Amino acid sequence: QVQLVESGGGLVQSGGSLRLSCAASGTTFSVRDLGWYRQAPGKQREVVATIRALGITTYADSVKDRFTISRDNAKKMVYLQMNNLKPEDTAVYYCVVADSWGQGTQVTVSS
């Protein structure tokens, strides 16, 4: 059973940065595609960024050139570096591995 634990969320001012981390266990991490999703109040969950097993990354248009997803297979970790944060980035961010979801971490960006 896959277990995921996110960390790194918090309150930041517009233009600031945060780095989210997700620790995985219970899966063959290196062969998995990984992703970060988010859900803002009153909105549907949306994909933010994904990274394939071979390292190919994709990003939502709204975060391109501001966010960077990365992975460390040896540590079974996936990261989301978020720069130049905007109030519209406020949401609960979820790590997804092998169709399993973490508990989420809150990111709040003040204007």
C-alpha positions as CSV (number, residue, x, y, z in Angstrom):
1,Q,0.0,0.0,0.0
2,V,1.4,3.4,-1.1
3,Q,1.7,6.0,1.7
4,L,2.5,9.6,0.9
5,V,3.3,12.4,3.3
6,E,3.5,16.0,2.0
7,S,5.2,18.8,3.8
8,G,6.3,22.4,3.1
9,G,3.1,24.3,2.8
10,G,2.4,27.5,4.6
11,L,1.6,31.2,4.3
12,V,3.7,33.3,2.0
13,Q,3.4,36.8,0.5
14,S,2.8,37.3,-3.2
15,G,6.1,36.9,-5.1
16,G,7.5,34.5,-2.5
17,S,8.6,30.9,-2.8
18,L,7.8,27.6,-1.2
19,R,9.1,24.1,-1.7
20,L,6.8,21.2,-1.2
21,S,8.1,17.7,-0.5
22,C,6.4,14.4,-0.6
23,A,7.8,11.2,0.9
24,A,6.6,8.0,-0.5
25,S,6.7,4.4,0.8
26,G,5.2,1.1,-0.2
27,T,5.8,1.3,-3.9
28,T,8.5,0.8,-6.5
29,F,9.0,4.5,-6.7
30,S,11.5,4.7,-9.5
31,V,9.1,3.3,-12.1
32,R,6.2,5.5,-11.2
33,D,4.9,8.6,-12.8
34,L,4.4,11.2,-10.1
35,G,2.3,14.3,-9.9
36,W,1.3,17.3,-7.9
37,Y,-2.4,18.4,-7.9
38,R,-4.2,21.2,-6.2
39,Q,-7.7,22.2,-5.1
40,A,-8.7,25.7,-4.4
41,P,-11.8,26.6,-2.4
42,G,-14.9,26.1,-4.5
43,K,-12.9,24.7,-7.4
44,Q,-12.2,21.3,-8.8
45,R,-8.9,19.6,-8.3
46,E,-6.4,20.3,-11.1
47,V,-3.1,18.9,-12.1
48,V,-0.2,21.3,-11.4
49,A,2.8,19.3,-12.6
50,T,3.8,15.7,-13.5
51,I,7.1,13.9,-13.9
52,R,7.4,10.6,-15.6
53,A,9.6,7.8,-14.6
54,L,12.2,8.8,-17.2
55,G,12.1,12.4,-16.0
56,I,9.8,14.1,-18.6
57,T,7.9,16.9,-17.0
58,T,4.7,18.7,-17.8
59,Y,3.1,21.7,-16.2
60,A,-0.2,23.5,-16.1
61,D,0.0,26.7,-18.2
62,S,-0.8,28.7,-15.1
63,V,2.4,27.6,-13.4
64,K,4.9,27.3,-16.3
65,D,8.1,29.1,-15.7
66,R,7.3,29.5,-12.0
67,F,7.1,25.9,-10.6
68,T,9.5,23.1,-11.0
69,I,8.8,19.4,-10.2
70,S,11.6,17.1,-9.4
71,R,12.2,13.6,-8.0
72,D,14.8,11.8,-6.0
73,N,14.3,8.0,-6.6
74,A,16.9,7.0,-4.0
75,K,15.1,8.9,-1.3
76,K,11.6,8.2,-2.7
77,M,10.9,11.9,-2.7
78,V,9.1,14.2,-5.1
79,Y,9.4,18.0,-4.8
80,L,7.6,21.0,-6.1
81,Q,9.6,24.2,-6.1
82,M,7.2,27.2,-6.4
83,N,8.5,30.6,-7.2
84,N,6.8,33.9,-7.8
85,L,3.7,32.7,-6.0
86,K,0.4,34.5,-6.7
87,P,-2.8,34.7,-4.6
88,E,-4.4,32.4,-7.2
89,D,-2.0,29.7,-6.3
90,T,-3.7,29.4,-2.9
91,A,-4.9,25.8,-2.6
92,V,-4.4,22.5,-0.9
93,Y,-1.6,20.7,-2.8
94,Y,-1.6,16.9,-3.1
95,C,1.1,14.5,-4.1
96,V,0.0,11.6,-6.3
97,V,1.9,8.4,-6.9
98,A,0.4,5.2,-8.5
99,D,-3.1,6.6,-8.2
100,S,-2.6,7.1,-4.4
101,W,-3.1,10.6,-2.9
102,G,-1.4,12.2,0.1
103,Q,-3.4,14.1,2.7
104,G,-2.5,17.4,1.2
105,T,-0.7,20.5,2.4
106,Q,-2.1,24.0,2.5
107,V,-0.5,26.8,0.5
108,T,-1.8,30.3,1.1
109,V,-0.5,33.3,-0.8
110,S,-1.4,36.7,0.5
111,S,-1.6,39.7,-1.7
